[in-house]
Amino acid sequence: MTQPANTAVSRRTALASAFAASAAAVLPAVACAATSTGNDARLLALYQQFQRVSDAIHAIDTGVVYKCGTPEATQQESKLETLLRRDDLLLKQIASTPALTPRGRQIKASIVLARLPRAVEDFDLDLTACRQLSRMMIEANCTAARKVDFSLS
């Protein structure tokens, strides 16, 4: 009587080969991601702080409106003023921090496109023309800008 072939060894070999192939494919991507994040680590940290402050400002803007002069309104105005000062400081720090990777340039491009409508509103400018101009400027200076959503919503 013949013994069945030992399939456990070949199965282990196949699994090991599959794991090695997966690791070989993933590790360079992970190393690349770690390097690109490392280069823009300061910019990314500033952007995360900026997002938290922007979210807090938005929450106040869309939250409860207190009657003027009440202690709640005074407290809310004080908090908003503090957040707006922090927002301004973070925006200046982000602007002065070089973007060294496509992700860093993408972060800066997204801020420009998000802030542009509010920035031009006071000057009664043609928003579509301003967005097109900023898009052209970003695309000329940043190949990663193509990954940013430029829809005119």
DANORSUL-V418978 format. One record per residue. N is the residue number from 1. PHI is phi in whole degrees, 0 to 359 (* if undefined). Layout:
n->(N,N)
phi->(PHI,PHI)
//
This chain:
n->(1,2,3,4,5,6,7,8,9,10,11,12,13,14,15,16,17,18,19,20,21,22,23,24,25,26,27,28,29,30,31,32,33,34,35,36,37,38,39,40,41,42,43,44,45,46,47,48,49,50,51,52,53,54,55,56,57,58,59,60,61,62,63,64,65,66,67,68,69,70,71,72,73,74,75,76,77,78,79,80,81,82,83,84,85,86,87,88,89,90,91,92,93,94,95,96,97,98,99,100,101,102,103,104,105,106,107,108,109,110,111,112,113,114,115,116,117,118,119,120,121,122,123,124,125,126,127,128,129,130,131,132,133,134,135,136,137,138,139,140,141,142,143,144,145,146,147,148,149,150,151,152,153)
phi->(*,269,275,293,297,282,276,296,293,294,295,299,297,296,296,296,296,296,296,297,295,297,297,297,282,276,302,299,294,295,297,296,296,295,294,293,291,298,294,251,301,296,298,296,296,297,296,296,296,301,296,297,294,299,296,294,296,298,297,291,299,258,272,294,259,268,296,303,92,284,302,295,295,297,295,295,297,296,296,296,299,298,296,294,296,295,301,297,297,296,298,294,294,296,298,271,267,296,266,260,229,304,297,297,293,295,300,296,297,294,293,301,291,285,273,304,302,290,292,269,303,292,260,53,269,285,297,298,296,295,294,296,296,294,298,298,296,294,295,292,254,209,291,286,297,295,276,274,284,260,298,268,272)
//
